[in-house]
Amino acid sequence: DKNLIYGRILAFDASAIYGYGRRQVHWSSQLMDGAYRVYSVARSDGAKRWEKAVPIQARAMLLAGDVLFVAGPPTQAVGPIEEPEPGRSALLIALSAADGTELARCPLPATPVFDGLAAAYGRLYLATTDGRAVCLAGK
């Protein structure tokens, strides 16, 4: 099926799927696939809700309420398949789940491990490639 919803990492709720990936995939050439982006599509029919270019290679993504958190190293820091170096700086970006508007940015002390983001009681928890567990509290 050509209308698959896919990405390098996904999050979802009852009405939408959020992902980080390319707009389309050409199996013959990765160079034709275009840039990565964060996006949201409706779960009911796969219709695009929004998409946004981000300056990071998303390694962790979390939907918490009406905010989508995306974290990773700068896009120029690593190649498309290469693992980031432990301790490399990274960035956490908070996006509105409704329309993709950027709500906030926060520098991180190191790159998150893949899918290493969790939320509980108004705090974000991040596991990093240098072996740390970081707690980020809201205002």
N, C-alpha and C positions, 0 to 999 in steps of 0.2 A: 504494500500500500504506500503510495507516494505522499500521503497526508499524515504520516506518523509524527507524533510529538516527541522530540528527542533533545538531548543536550548533554553536556559533560557532567552537569549536576542539576537536579530538579528539586522543587518543593511544591506543595499543593495544599489547597483547602477544598471545601465543598464545591466551590464554583469555578476555581481557576487553577491552572498549572503555571508555575514560574520556572524559568530555566536559564541556563547560561550555555550558549552554543552558537553554531553557525545557522544562518538563515536556511541554507539547503546544503546537501551533500552530493557531490559528484564522485562516484566511486572510482572514476578513472583518474582524477587529478585533484589533490588537496588544494592546489593553487587556485582552483576555480571556485572554491567554497566561500570565499569572502571572509570578512572579519567576524570575530565573536561578538555577541551582544547578550544583554539580559533582556528577557521578554516575558510576557504573560499572554496566555491564551485561555479561552473559555473551555471548561471541561465538557460542556454539553456538545459542542460542535467543532472545537479546535479553532474557532475564529480568533484572530489576533486582537488583543486588547491594547497592548502597547509594546514597544521595544525601545531599548536605550543602549548606546555604546557606553562602556565603562573603561576607565584607564587601568584596569587590573585583570589578571588572569584568575578568575574565580575558582577557589579551591574549597570554599565553605559557603553555604547558603542556608538561610533560616528564615522562615516566615513566622513572625510573632505578632499576633493580632493583625493590625493593618499596616505593618512595616515589614519589608523584605530586607534582610541584612545579607550583604555579599562581602566576602573578604578574600584577599589574595595579594600576591606580589604585583608590582607594576608590570604591565604587559611587555615592556621591553626587557624585563629582567630574566625571563626564561623563554625557551622555545616552546613550540606547540605540544611536545611530548615530554620534554626534559623536566626532571624534578628540581624544584628550587633548592638552593643551598640552605642548610639549617642556619637560622639566625638572620636571614636576609629580611630587610624591612618589608612591611606590607601595609595595606590600607583596608579599613572597614568602611563600607558605604551603606547608608540607610536610605532605602527608596520607599516611596508610597506604593503600597500594593495595588491601589486603585488606578493610578495613572503613570507610575514610574518616576514621578518627580523626586529629585534628590532632596532628602531631608537633612542629612548630616554626613560628615566624613570624620574619621578618627584614625590617626596613624597608629600602627601596631608595632610592637617591639620585634616581632618575628613573623615569618610566614605561617599561616595555619596549616595543620595537617589536613589531609583531604577529609571533608565532611566533619571537621572538628569544632563545630559551633553548636551551642545549646543555649536555651533560655529557661529561666525559672525565677519567679518572684521579682520581676522587674529588673533582672540582671542578665547579662550575656556572659557565657563562659566559652573560652576559646583555648583549644589545645594547639600548641605551636611545635614546629619542627625542631626547635632546640630543647624540647622536653619540658616546657613550662605549661602551666594552666593559668590563664589570665582571666580575671573577673572584671567586667565593665558594668558599672552601675549607671542608671539614667539620672536625670536631674532630680 
